[in-house]
Amino acid sequence: MQSAFRFLLITSLEVAGVVIAFAFLMTVLFEPGEWKKLDWLIDLMPLLATILVINALVQTFRLRRRARRR
């Protein structure tokens, strides 16, 4: 159980890092001065939360399916 929780935590952090990095890169490229205001990060939070919930559901489903096989 502890390894499953650690797996979910690590995958969630990886996904969050990629989403934030991508949003930052797009903000820098298409709205050069806006990245300093941090409004882009506040606007990103609902989307990031949705992506993390979907990731957690998918990874939980995969972990359960893998556990049934063993």
N, CA, C, O and CB atoms as a CASP TS submission, in Angstrom:
PFRMAT TS
TARGET T0000
AUTHOR 0000-0000-0000
METHOD Language model
MODEL 1
PARENT N/A
ATOM      1  N   MET     1       0.828  -1.198   0.000  1.00  0.00           N
ATOM      2  CA  MET     1       0.000   0.000   0.000  1.00  0.00           C
ATOM      3  C   MET     1       0.864   1.249   0.000  1.00  0.00           C
ATOM      4  O   MET     1       0.552   2.229  -0.676  1.00  0.00           O
ATOM      5  CB  MET     1      -0.937   0.005   1.206  1.00  0.00           C
ATOM      6  N   GLN     2       1.940   1.210   0.754  1.00  0.00           N
ATOM      7  CA  GLN     2       2.807   2.376   0.831  1.00  0.00           C
ATOM      8  C   GLN     2       3.492   2.639  -0.511  1.00  0.00           C
ATOM      9  O   GLN     2       3.678   3.795  -0.893  1.00  0.00           O
ATOM     10  CB  GLN     2       3.852   2.187   1.932  1.00  0.00           C
ATOM     11  N   SER     3       3.866   1.584  -1.224  1.00  0.00           N
ATOM     12  CA  SER     3       4.505   1.775  -2.527  1.00  0.00           C
ATOM     13  C   SER     3       3.500   2.317  -3.548  1.00  0.00           C
ATOM     14  O   SER     3       3.873   3.098  -4.423  1.00  0.00           O
ATOM     15  CB  SER     3       5.113   0.447  -3.029  1.00  0.00           C
ATOM     16  N   ALA     4       2.236   1.914  -3.447  1.00  0.00           N
ATOM     17  CA  ALA     4       1.210   2.433  -4.347  1.00  0.00           C
ATOM     18  C   ALA     4       0.993   3.928  -4.102  1.00  0.00           C
ATOM     19  O   ALA     4       0.854   4.700  -5.051  1.00  0.00           O
ATOM     20  CB  ALA     4      -0.113   1.660  -4.164  1.00  0.00           C
ATOM     21  N   PHE     5       0.964   4.326  -2.855  1.00  0.00           N
ATOM     22  CA  PHE     5       0.802   5.741  -2.529  1.00  0.00           C
ATOM     23  C   PHE     5       1.999   6.545  -3.031  1.00  0.00           C
ATOM     24  O   PHE     5       1.834   7.638  -3.574  1.00  0.00           O
ATOM     25  CB  PHE     5       0.629   5.931  -1.009  1.00  0.00           C
ATOM     26  N   ARG     6       3.186   6.012  -2.851  1.00  0.00           N
ATOM     27  CA  ARG     6       4.398   6.691  -3.315  1.00  0.00           C
ATOM     28  C   ARG     6       4.369   6.814  -4.843  1.00  0.00           C
ATOM     29  O   ARG     6       4.738   7.853  -5.390  1.00  0.00           O
ATOM     30  CB  ARG     6       5.674   5.923  -2.850  1.00  0.00           C
ATOM     31  N   PHE     7       3.927   5.747  -5.532  1.00  0.00           N
ATOM     32  CA  PHE     7       3.814   5.775  -6.985  1.00  0.00           C
ATOM     33  C   PHE     7       2.831   6.859  -7.428  1.00  0.00           C
ATOM     34  O   PHE     7       3.126   7.620  -8.350  1.00  0.00           O
ATOM     35  CB  PHE     7       3.371   4.401  -7.516  1.00  0.00           C
ATOM     36  N   LEU     8       1.671   6.934  -6.783  1.00  0.00           N
ATOM     37  CA  LEU     8       0.688   7.967  -7.135  1.00  0.00           C
ATOM     38  C   LEU     8       1.225   9.368  -6.875  1.00  0.00           C
ATOM     39  O   LEU     8       0.993  10.284  -7.664  1.00  0.00           O
ATOM     40  CB  LEU     8      -0.605   7.757  -6.349  1.00  0.00           C
ATOM     41  N   LEU     9       1.934   9.530  -5.783  1.00  0.00           N
ATOM     42  CA  LEU     9       2.501  10.840  -5.452  1.00  0.00           C
ATOM     43  C   LEU     9       3.550  11.254  -6.475  1.00  0.00           C
ATOM     44  O   LEU     9       3.553  12.397  -6.933  1.00  0.00           O
ATOM     45  CB  LEU     9       3.117  10.819  -4.048  1.00  0.00           C
ATOM     46  N   ILE    10       4.436  10.338  -6.832  1.00  0.00           N
ATOM     47  CA  ILE    10       5.493  10.665  -7.784  1.00  0.00           C
ATOM     48  C   ILE    10       4.921  10.962  -9.166  1.00  0.00           C
ATOM     49  O   ILE    10       5.331  11.929  -9.808  1.00  0.00           O
ATOM     50  CB  ILE    10       6.503   9.523  -7.868  1.00  0.00           C
ATOM     51  N   THR    11       3.987  10.149  -9.628  1.00  0.00           N
ATOM     52  CA  THR    11       3.404  10.413 -10.951  1.00  0.00           C
ATOM     53  C   THR    11       2.631  11.727 -10.957  1.00  0.00           C
ATOM     54  O   THR    11       2.640  12.449 -11.954  1.00  0.00           O
ATOM     55  CB  THR    11       2.478   9.257 -11.372  1.00  0.00           C
ATOM     56  N   SER    12       1.966  12.040  -9.855  1.00  0.00           N
ATOM     57  CA  SER    12       1.235  13.318  -9.787  1.00  0.00           C
ATOM     58  C   SER    12       2.194  14.494  -9.820  1.00  0.00           C
ATOM     59  O   SER    12       1.929  15.493 -10.488  1.00  0.00           O
ATOM     60  CB  SER    12       0.373  13.383  -8.516  1.00  0.00           C
ATOM     61  N   LEU    13       3.297  14.386  -9.111  1.00  0.00           N
ATOM     62  CA  LEU    13       4.293  15.464  -9.128  1.00  0.00           C
ATOM     63  C   LEU    13       4.924  15.619 -10.509  1.00  0.00           C
ATOM     64  O   LEU    13       5.181  16.735 -10.958  1.00  0.00           O
ATOM     65  CB  LEU    13       5.383  15.198  -8.084  1.00  0.00           C
ATOM     66  N   GLU    14       5.173  14.496 -11.178  1.00  0.00           N
ATOM     67  CA  GLU    14       5.729  14.565 -12.529  1.00  0.00           C
ATOM     68  C   GLU    14       4.758  15.238 -13.495  1.00  0.00           C
ATOM     69  O   GLU    14       5.153  16.099 -14.281  1.00  0.00           O
ATOM     70  CB  GLU    14       6.079  13.162 -13.031  1.00  0.00           C
ATOM     71  N   VAL    15       3.500  14.847 -13.433  1.00  0.00           N
ATOM     72  CA  VAL    15       2.492  15.442 -14.314  1.00  0.00           C
ATOM     73  C   VAL    15       2.337  16.931 -14.007  1.00  0.00           C
ATOM     74  O   VAL    15       2.261  17.747 -14.926  1.00  0.00           O
ATOM     75  CB  VAL    15       1.132  14.715 -14.160  1.00  0.00           C
ATOM     76  N   ALA    16       2.291  17.288 -12.739  1.00  0.00           N
ATOM     77  CA  ALA    16       2.161  18.698 -12.365  1.00  0.00           C
ATOM     78  C   ALA    16       3.359  19.506 -12.862  1.00  0.00           C
ATOM     79  O   ALA    16       3.199  20.624 -13.352  1.00  0.00           O
ATOM     80  CB  ALA    16       2.023  18.838 -10.839  1.00  0.00           C
ATOM     81  N   GLY    17       4.532  18.951 -12.736  1.00  0.00           N
ATOM     82  CA  GLY    17       5.731  19.644 -13.216  1.00  0.00           C
ATOM     83  C   GLY    17       5.706  19.877 -14.709  1.00  0.00           C
ATOM     84  O   GLY    17       6.072  20.953 -15.182  1.00  0.00           O
ATOM     85  N   VAL    18       5.275  18.872 -15.456  1.00  0.00           N
ATOM     86  CA  VAL    18       5.210  19.012 -16.920  1.00  0.00           C
ATOM     87  C   VAL    18       4.152  20.036 -17.313  1.00  0.00           C
ATOM     88  O   VAL    18       4.386  20.862 -18.195  1.00  0.00           O
ATOM     89  CB  VAL    18       4.904  17.649 -17.587  1.00  0.00           C
ATOM     90  N   VAL    19       2.999  19.990 -16.671  1.00  0.00           N
ATOM     91  CA  VAL    19       1.921  20.936 -17.006  1.00  0.00           C
ATOM     92  C   VAL    19       2.336  22.368 -16.677  1.00  0.00           C
ATOM     93  O   VAL    19       2.101  23.276 -17.474  1.00  0.00           O
ATOM     94  CB  VAL    19       0.623  20.574 -16.245  1.00  0.00           C
ATOM     95  N   ILE    20       2.942  22.578 -15.528  1.00  0.00           N
ATOM     96  CA  ILE    20       3.379  23.925 -15.143  1.00  0.00           C
ATOM     97  C   ILE    20       4.490  24.411 -16.065  1.00  0.00           C
ATOM     98  O   ILE    20       4.492  25.571 -16.476  1.00  0.00           O
ATOM     99  CB  ILE    20       3.860  23.943 -13.678  1.00  0.00           C
ATOM    100  N   ALA    21       5.437  23.530 -16.391  1.00  0.00           N
ATOM    101  CA  ALA    21       6.520  23.925 -17.292  1.00  0.00           C
ATOM    102  C   ALA    21       5.988  24.291 -18.673  1.00  0.00           C
ATOM    103  O   ALA    21       6.423  25.278 -19.267  1.00  0.00           O
ATOM    104  CB  ALA    21       7.550  22.800 -17.410  1.00  0.00           C
ATOM    105  N   PHE    22       5.049  23.500 -19.182  1.00  0.00           N
ATOM    106  CA  PHE    22       4.463  23.784 -20.489  1.00  0.00           C
ATOM    107  C   PHE    22       3.702  25.105 -20.468  1.00  0.00           C
ATOM    108  O   PHE    22       3.823  25.907 -21.395  1.00  0.00           O
ATOM    109  CB  PHE    22       3.532  22.643 -20.917  1.00  0.00           C
ATOM    110  N   ALA    23       2.919  25.335 -19.419  1.00  0.00           N
ATOM    111  CA  ALA    23       2.158  26.587 -19.316  1.00  0.00           C
ATOM    112  C   ALA    23       3.102  27.785 -19.205  1.00  0.00           C
ATOM    113  O   ALA    23       2.851  28.833 -19.800  1.00  0.00           O
ATOM    114  CB  ALA    23       1.207  26.544 -18.097  1.00  0.00           C
ATOM    115  N   PHE    24       4.175  27.631 -18.454  1.00  0.00           N
ATOM    116  CA  PHE    24       5.157  28.715 -18.326  1.00  0.00           C
ATOM    117  C   PHE    24       5.815  29.002 -19.667  1.00  0.00           C
ATOM    118  O   PHE    24       5.968  30.160 -20.054  1.00  0.00           O
ATOM    119  CB  PHE    24       6.227  28.358 -17.276  1.00  0.00           C
ATOM    120  N   LEU    25       6.203  27.947 -20.375  1.00  0.00           N
ATOM    121  CA  LEU    25       6.838  28.120 -21.677  1.00  0.00           C
ATOM    122  C   LEU    25       5.905  28.814 -22.659  1.00  0.00           C
ATOM    123  O   LEU    25       6.325  29.717 -23.383  1.00  0.00           O
ATOM    124  CB  LEU    25       7.277  26.772 -22.238  1.00  0.00           C
ATOM    125  N   MET    26       4.643  28.401 -22.689  1.00  0.00           N
ATOM    126  CA  MET    26       3.691  29.032 -23.598  1.00  0.00           C
ATOM    127  C   MET    26       3.428  30.490 -23.208  1.00  0.00           C
ATOM    128  O   MET    26       3.228  31.343 -24.073  1.00  0.00           O
ATOM    129  CB  MET    26       2.377  28.246 -23.612  1.00  0.00           C
ATOM    130  N   THR    27       3.430  30.766 -21.912  1.00  0.00           N
ATOM    131  CA  THR    27       3.244  32.147 -21.462  1.00  0.00           C
ATOM    132  C   THR    27       4.424  33.005 -21.881  1.00  0.00           C
ATOM    133  O   THR    27       4.243  34.130 -22.345  1.00  0.00           O
ATOM    134  CB  THR    27       3.062  32.203 -19.936  1.00  0.00           C
ATOM    135  N   VAL    28       5.628  32.481 -21.721  1.00  0.00           N
ATOM    136  CA  VAL    28       6.823  33.231 -22.105  1.00  0.00           C
ATOM    137  C   VAL    28       6.857  33.462 -23.614  1.00  0.00           C
ATOM    138  O   VAL    28       7.221  34.547 -24.067  1.00  0.00           O
ATOM    139  CB  VAL    28       8.091  32.488 -21.653  1.00  0.00           C
ATOM    140  N   LEU    29       6.480  32.453 -24.389  1.00  0.00           N
ATOM    141  CA  LEU    29       6.543  32.583 -25.844  1.00  0.00           C
ATOM    142  C   LEU    29       5.475  33.500 -26.411  1.00  0.00           C
ATOM    143  O   LEU    29       5.763  34.301 -27.300  1.00  0.00           O
ATOM    144  CB  LEU    29       6.421  31.235 -26.479  1.00  0.00           C
ATOM    145  N   PHE    30       4.244  33.400 -25.915  1.00  0.00           N
ATOM    146  CA  PHE    30       3.141  34.116 -26.530  1.00  0.00           C
ATOM    147  C   PHE    30       2.720  35.386 -25.799  1.00  0.00           C
ATOM    148  O   PHE    30       2.075  36.250 -26.393  1.00  0.00           O
ATOM    149  CB  PHE    30       1.983  33.215 -26.633  1.00  0.00           C
ATOM    150  N   GLU    31       3.069  35.512 -24.536  1.00  0.00           N
ATOM    151  CA  GLU    31       2.772  36.727 -23.775  1.00  0.00           C
ATOM    152  C   GLU    31       3.995  37.052 -22.910  1.00  0.00           C
ATOM    153  O   GLU    31       3.976  36.817 -21.702  1.00  0.00           O
ATOM    154  CB  GLU    31       1.475  36.549 -22.888  1.00  0.00           C
ATOM    155  N   PRO    32       5.051  37.588 -23.515  1.00  0.00           N
ATOM    156  CA  PRO    32       6.352  37.700 -22.852  1.00  0.00           C
ATOM    157  C   PRO    32       6.358  38.410 -21.498  1.00  0.00           C
ATOM    158  O   PRO    32       7.108  37.995 -20.615  1.00  0.00           O
ATOM    159  CB  PRO    32       7.274  38.403 -23.747  1.00  0.00           C
ATOM    160  N   GLY    33       5.583  39.430 -21.298  1.00  0.00           N
ATOM    161  CA  GLY    33       5.626  40.158 -20.039  1.00  0.00           C
ATOM    162  C   GLY    33       4.740  39.593 -18.947  1.00  0.00           C
ATOM    163  O   GLY    33       4.871  39.980 -17.785  1.00  0.00           O
ATOM    164  N   GLU    34       3.856  38.699 -19.291  1.00  0.00           N
ATOM    165  CA  GLU    34       2.848  38.198 -18.353  1.00  0.00           C
ATOM    166  C   GLU    34       3.390  37.179 -17.353  1.00  0.00           C
ATOM    167  O   GLU    34       2.776  36.977 -16.306  1.00  0.00           O
ATOM    168  CB  GLU    34       1.718  37.583 -19.118  1.00  0.00           C
ATOM    169  N   TRP    35       4.509  36.536 -17.639  1.00  0.00           N
ATOM    170  CA  TRP    35       5.002  35.490 -16.745  1.00  0.00           C
ATOM    171  C   TRP    35       5.457  36.056 -15.404  1.00  0.00           C
ATOM    172  O   TRP    35       5.550  35.314 -14.426  1.00  0.00           O
ATOM    173  CB  TRP    35       6.148  34.738 -17.403  1.00  0.00           C
ATOM    174  N   LYS    36       5.740  37.344 -15.338  1.00  0.00           N
ATOM    175  CA  LYS    36       6.190  37.962 -14.086  1.00  0.00           C
ATOM    176  C   LYS    36       5.041  38.209 -13.109  1.00  0.00           C
ATOM    177  O   LYS    36       5.279  38.372 -11.912  1.00  0.00           O
ATOM    178  CB  LYS    36       6.896  39.275 -14.381  1.00  0.00           C
ATOM    179  N   LYS    37       3.799  38.240 -13.599  1.00  0.00           N
ATOM    180  CA  LYS    37       2.656  38.603 -12.776  1.00  0.00           C
ATOM    181  C   LYS    37       2.069  37.443 -11.973  1.00  0.00           C
ATOM    182  O   LYS    37       1.351  37.684 -11.003  1.00  0.00           O
ATOM    183  CB  LYS    37       1.597  39.183 -13.638  1.00  0.00           C
ATOM    184  N   LEU    38       2.343  36.226 -12.335  1.00  0.00           N
ATOM    185  CA  LEU    38       1.836  35.007 -11.705  1.00  0.00           C
ATOM    186  C   LEU    38       0.327  34.801 -11.865  1.00  0.00           C
ATOM    187  O   LEU    38      -0.231  33.875 -11.277  1.00  0.00           O
ATOM    188  CB  LEU    38       2.174  35.026 -10.250  1.00  0.00           C
ATOM    189  N   ASP    39      -0.332  35.645 -12.645  1.00  0.00           N
ATOM    190  CA  ASP    39      -1.751  35.410 -12.932  1.00  0.00           C
ATOM    191  C   ASP    39      -1.932  34.152 -13.771  1.00  0.00           C
ATOM    192  O   ASP    39      -2.948  33.466 -13.656  1.00  0.00           O
ATOM    193  CB  ASP    39      -2.363  36.621 -13.657  1.00  0.00           C
ATOM    194  N   TRP    40      -0.951  33.849 -14.612  1.00  0.00           N
ATOM    195  CA  TRP    40      -1.022  32.650 -15.443  1.00  0.00           C
ATOM    196  C   TRP    40      -1.048  31.404 -14.574  1.00  0.00           C
ATOM    197  O   TRP    40      -1.706  30.422 -14.918  1.00  0.00           O
ATOM    198  CB  TRP    40       0.164  32.595 -16.419  1.00  0.00           C
ATOM    199  N   LEU    41      -0.336  31.435 -13.444  1.00  0.00           N
ATOM    200  CA  LEU    41      -0.302  30.286 -12.548  1.00  0.00           C
ATOM    201  C   LEU    41      -1.625  30.133 -11.794  1.00  0.00           C
ATOM    202  O   LEU    41      -2.098  29.015 -11.590  1.00  0.00           O
ATOM    203  CB  LEU    41       0.859  30.421 -11.558  1.00  0.00           C
ATOM    204  N   ILE    42      -2.209  31.235 -11.387  1.00  0.00           N
ATOM    205  CA  ILE    42      -3.504  31.193 -10.700  1.00  0.00           C
ATOM    206  C   ILE    42      -4.589  30.702 -11.647  1.00  0.00           C
ATOM    207  O   ILE    42      -5.457  29.921 -11.256  1.00  0.00           O
ATOM    208  CB  ILE    42      -3.873  32.583 -10.141  1.00  0.00           C
ATOM    209  N   ASP    43      -4.539  31.161 -12.890  1.00  0.00           N
ATOM    210  CA  ASP    43      -5.513  30.717 -13.891  1.00  0.00           C
ATOM    211  C   ASP    43      -5.330  29.243 -14.250  1.00  0.00           C
ATOM    212  O   ASP    43      -6.273  28.596 -14.706  1.00  0.00           O
ATOM    213  CB  ASP    43      -5.398  31.572 -15.151  1.00  0.00           C
ATOM    214  N   LEU    44      -4.138  28.716 -14.050  1.00  0.00           N
ATOM    215  CA  LEU    44      -3.835  27.336 -14.390  1.00  0.00           C
ATOM    216  C   LEU    44      -4.361  26.340 -13.348  1.00  0.00           C
ATOM    217  O   LEU    44      -4.539  25.165 -13.671  1.00  0.00           O
ATOM    218  CB  LEU    44      -2.344  27.170 -14.547  1.00  0.00           C
ATOM    219  N   MET    45      -4.606  26.767 -12.141  1.00  0.00           N
ATOM    220  CA  MET    45      -4.950  25.857 -11.038  1.00  0.00           C
ATOM    221  C   MET    45      -6.170  24.964 -11.297  1.00  0.00           C
ATOM    222  O   MET    45      -6.083  23.769 -11.013  1.00  0.00           O
ATOM    223  CB  MET    45      -5.198  26.659  -9.803  1.00  0.00           C
ATOM    224  N   PRO    46      -7.299  25.461 -11.816  1.00  0.00           N
ATOM    225  CA  PRO    46      -8.422  24.535 -12.072  1.00  0.00           C
ATOM    226  C   PRO    46      -8.083  23.459 -13.100  1.00  0.00           C
ATOM    227  O   PRO    46      -8.460  22.298 -12.939  1.00  0.00           O
ATOM    228  CB  PRO    46      -9.638  25.314 -12.548  1.00  0.00           C
ATOM    229  N   LEU    47      -7.374  23.848 -14.152  1.00  0.00           N
ATOM    230  CA  LEU    47      -6.963  22.877 -15.159  1.00  0.00           C
ATOM    231  C   LEU    47      -5.979  21.873 -14.570  1.00  0.00           C
ATOM    232  O   LEU    47      -6.091  20.674 -14.827  1.00  0.00           O
ATOM    233  CB  LEU    47      -6.340  23.587 -16.365  1.00  0.00           C
ATOM    234  N   LEU    48      -5.034  22.341 -13.797  1.00  0.00           N
ATOM    235  CA  LEU    48      -4.051  21.464 -13.167  1.00  0.00           C
ATOM    236  C   LEU    48      -4.721  20.487 -12.208  1.00  0.00           C
ATOM    237  O   LEU    48      -4.369  19.308 -12.178  1.00  0.00           O
ATOM    238  CB  LEU    48      -2.999  22.290 -12.426  1.00  0.00           C
ATOM    239  N   ALA    49      -5.670  20.960 -11.436  1.00  0.00           N
ATOM    240  CA  ALA    49      -6.385  20.082 -10.506  1.00  0.00           C
ATOM    241  C   ALA    49      -7.162  19.006 -11.267  1.00  0.00           C
ATOM    242  O   ALA    49      -7.181  17.847 -10.853  1.00  0.00           O
ATOM    243  CB  ALA    49      -7.344  20.903  -9.617  1.00  0.00           C
ATOM    244  N   THR    50      -7.796  19.380 -12.371  1.00  0.00           N
ATOM    245  CA  THR    50      -8.522  18.407 -13.178  1.00  0.00           C
ATOM    246  C   THR    50      -7.586  17.355 -13.753  1.00  0.00           C
ATOM    247  O   THR    50      -7.892  16.163 -13.722  1.00  0.00           O
ATOM    248  CB  THR    50      -9.272  19.107 -14.303  1.00  0.00           C
ATOM    249  N   ILE    51      -6.457  17.788 -14.272  1.00  0.00           N
ATOM    250  CA  ILE    51      -5.480  16.860 -14.839  1.00  0.00           C
ATOM    251  C   ILE    51      -4.943  15.915 -13.770  1.00  0.00           C
ATOM    252  O   ILE    51      -4.757  14.727 -14.032  1.00  0.00           O
ATOM    253  CB  ILE    51      -4.325  17.629 -15.491  1.00  0.00           C
ATOM    254  N   LEU    52      -4.695  16.428 -12.578  1.00  0.00           N
ATOM    255  CA  LEU    52      -4.173  15.577 -11.498  1.00  0.00           C
ATOM    256  C   LEU    52      -5.208  14.557 -11.025  1.00  0.00           C
ATOM    257  O   LEU    52      -4.855  13.422 -10.703  1.00  0.00           O
ATOM    258  CB  LEU    52      -3.725  16.441 -10.318  1.00  0.00           C
ATOM    259  N   VAL    53      -6.466  14.946 -10.980  1.00  0.00           N
ATOM    260  CA  VAL    53      -7.517  13.993 -10.592  1.00  0.00           C
ATOM    261  C   VAL    53      -7.651  12.895 -11.639  1.00  0.00           C
ATOM    262  O   VAL    53      -7.774  11.720 -11.294  1.00  0.00           O
ATOM    263  CB  VAL    53      -8.873  14.717 -10.403  1.00  0.00           C
ATOM    264  N   ILE    54      -7.628  13.269 -12.913  1.00  0.00           N
ATOM    265  CA  ILE    54      -7.698  12.266 -13.971  1.00  0.00           C
ATOM    266  C   ILE    54      -6.493  11.344 -13.903  1.00  0.00           C
ATOM    267  O   ILE    54      -6.636  10.131 -14.057  1.00  0.00           O
ATOM    268  CB  ILE    54      -7.782  12.936 -15.352  1.00  0.00           C
ATOM    269  N   ASN    55      -5.319  11.890 -13.676  1.00  0.00           N
ATOM    270  CA  ASN    55      -4.114  11.067 -13.551  1.00  0.00           C
ATOM    271  C   ASN    55      -4.233  10.096 -12.378  1.00  0.00           C
ATOM    272  O   ASN    55      -3.885   8.922 -12.507  1.00  0.00           O
ATOM    273  CB  ASN    55      -2.872  11.958 -13.376  1.00  0.00           C
ATOM    274  N   ALA    56      -4.715  10.573 -11.252  1.00  0.00           N
ATOM    275  CA  ALA    56      -4.857   9.696 -10.081  1.00  0.00           C
ATOM    276  C   ALA    56      -5.848   8.564 -10.358  1.00  0.00           C
ATOM    277  O   ALA    56      -5.613   7.425  -9.955  1.00  0.00           O
ATOM    278  CB  ALA    56      -5.316  10.509  -8.854  1.00  0.00           C
ATOM    279  N   LEU    57      -6.940   8.865 -11.034  1.00  0.00           N
ATOM    280  CA  LEU    57      -7.919   7.825 -11.359  1.00  0.00           C
ATOM    281  C   LEU    57      -7.338   6.782 -12.315  1.00  0.00           C
ATOM    282  O   LEU    57      -7.524   5.581 -12.122  1.00  0.00           O
ATOM    283  CB  LEU    57      -9.171   8.453 -11.972  1.00  0.00           C
ATOM    284  N   VAL    58      -6.645   7.245 -13.331  1.00  0.00           N
ATOM    285  CA  VAL    58      -6.050   6.318 -14.302  1.00  0.00           C
ATOM    286  C   VAL    58      -4.988   5.452 -13.647  1.00  0.00           C
ATOM    287  O   VAL    58      -4.953   4.242 -13.866  1.00  0.00           O
ATOM    288  CB  VAL    58      -5.442   7.088 -15.481  1.00  0.00           C
ATOM    289  N   GLN    59      -4.129   6.054 -12.850  1.00  0.00           N
ATOM    290  CA  GLN    59      -3.062   5.290 -12.202  1.00  0.00           C
ATOM    291  C   GLN    59      -3.622   4.314 -11.167  1.00  0.00           C
ATOM    292  O   GLN    59      -3.100   3.209 -11.019  1.00  0.00           O
ATOM    293  CB  GLN    59      -2.061   6.240 -11.537  1.00  0.00           C
ATOM    294  N   THR    60      -4.665   4.704 -10.458  1.00  0.00           N
ATOM    295  CA  THR    60      -5.306   3.793  -9.504  1.00  0.00           C
ATOM    296  C   THR    60      -5.918   2.606 -10.228  1.00  0.00           C
ATOM    297  O   THR    60      -5.804   1.469  -9.770  1.00  0.00           O
ATOM    298  CB  THR    60      -6.385   4.528  -8.690  1.00  0.00           C
ATOM    299  N   PHE    61      -6.562   2.865 -11.352  1.00  0.00           N
ATOM    300  CA  PHE    61      -7.130   1.783 -12.156  1.00  0.00           C
ATOM    301  C   PHE    61      -6.032   0.835 -12.634  1.00  0.00           C
ATOM    302  O   PHE    61      -6.199  -0.383 -12.579  1.00  0.00           O
ATOM    303  CB  PHE    61      -7.904   2.353 -13.361  1.00  0.00           C
ATOM    304  N   ARG    62      -4.920   1.382 -13.098  1.00  0.00           N
ATOM    305  CA  ARG    62      -3.808   0.551 -13.565  1.00  0.00           C
ATOM    306  C   ARG    62      -3.191  -0.256 -12.429  1.00  0.00           C
ATOM    307  O   ARG    62      -2.837  -1.419 -12.620  1.00  0.00           O
ATOM    308  CB  ARG    62      -2.741   1.418 -14.220  1.00  0.00           C
ATOM    309  N   LEU    63      -3.059   0.346 -11.253  1.00  0.00           N
ATOM    310  CA  LEU    63      -2.495  -0.380 -10.110  1.00  0.00           C
ATOM    311  C   LEU    63      -3.405  -1.526  -9.669  1.00  0.00           C
ATOM    312  O   LEU    63      -2.927  -2.611  -9.340  1.00  0.00           O
ATOM    313  CB  LEU    63      -2.256   0.578  -8.938  1.00  0.00           C
ATOM    314  N   ARG    64      -4.714  -1.283  -9.661  1.00  0.00           N
ATOM    315  CA  ARG    64      -5.657  -2.352  -9.283  1.00  0.00           C
ATOM    316  C   ARG    64      -5.625  -3.493 -10.284  1.00  0.00           C
ATOM    317  O   ARG    64      -5.656  -4.664  -9.905  1.00  0.00           O
ATOM    318  CB  ARG    64      -7.084  -1.799  -9.174  1.00  0.00           C
ATOM    319  N   ARG    65      -5.563  -3.147 -11.565  1.00  0.00           N
ATOM    320  CA  ARG    65      -5.526  -4.184 -12.596  1.00  0.00           C
ATOM    321  C   ARG    65      -4.229  -4.989 -12.500  1.00  0.00           C
ATOM    322  O   ARG    65      -4.242  -6.208 -12.668  1.00  0.00           O
ATOM    323  CB  ARG    65      -5.665  -3.558 -13.999  1.00  0.00           C
ATOM    324  N   ARG    66      -3.133  -4.324 -12.236  1.00  0.00           N
ATOM    325  CA  ARG    66      -1.854  -5.021 -12.070  1.00  0.00           C
ATOM    326  C   ARG    66      -1.865  -5.915 -10.828  1.00  0.00           C
ATOM    327  O   ARG    66      -1.287  -7.001 -10.844  1.00  0.00           O
ATOM    328  CB  ARG    66      -0.704  -4.007 -11.976  1.00  0.00           C
ATOM    329  N   ALA    67      -2.515  -5.466  -9.760  1.00  0.00           N
ATOM    330  CA  ALA    67      -2.594  -6.262  -8.531  1.00  0.00           C
ATOM    331  C   ALA    67      -3.447  -7.514  -8.732  1.00  0.00           C
ATOM    332  O   ALA    67      -3.146  -8.559  -8.155  1.00  0.00           O
ATOM    333  CB  ALA    67      -3.167  -5.417  -7.385  1.00  0.00           C
ATOM    334  N   ARG    68      -4.498  -7.426  -9.535  1.00  0.00           N
ATOM    335  CA  ARG    68      -5.349  -8.583  -9.805  1.00  0.00           C
ATOM    336  C   ARG    68      -4.592  -9.663 -10.595  1.00  0.00           C
ATOM    337  O   ARG    68      -4.818 -10.856 -10.390  1.00  0.00           O
ATOM    338  CB  ARG    68      -6.604  -8.146 -10.577  1.00  0.00           C
ATOM    339  N   ARG    69      -3.722  -9.255 -11.470  1.00  0.00           N
ATOM    340  CA  ARG    69      -2.959 -10.195 -12.290  1.00  0.00           C
ATOM    341  C   ARG    69      -1.977 -11.002 -11.466  1.00  0.00           C
ATOM    342  O   ARG    69      -1.667 -12.141 -11.815  1.00  0.00           O
ATOM    343  CB  ARG    69      -2.220  -9.457 -13.380  1.00  0.00           C
ATOM    344  N   ARG    70      -1.493 -10.442 -10.401  1.00  0.00           N
ATOM    345  CA  ARG    70      -0.484 -11.116  -9.578  1.00  0.00           C
ATOM    346  C   ARG    70      -1.095 -11.977  -8.564  1.00  0.00           C
ATOM    347  O   ARG    70      -0.384 -12.616  -7.788  1.00  0.00           O
ATOM    348  CB  ARG    70       0.405 -10.144  -8.913  1.00  0.00           C
TER
END
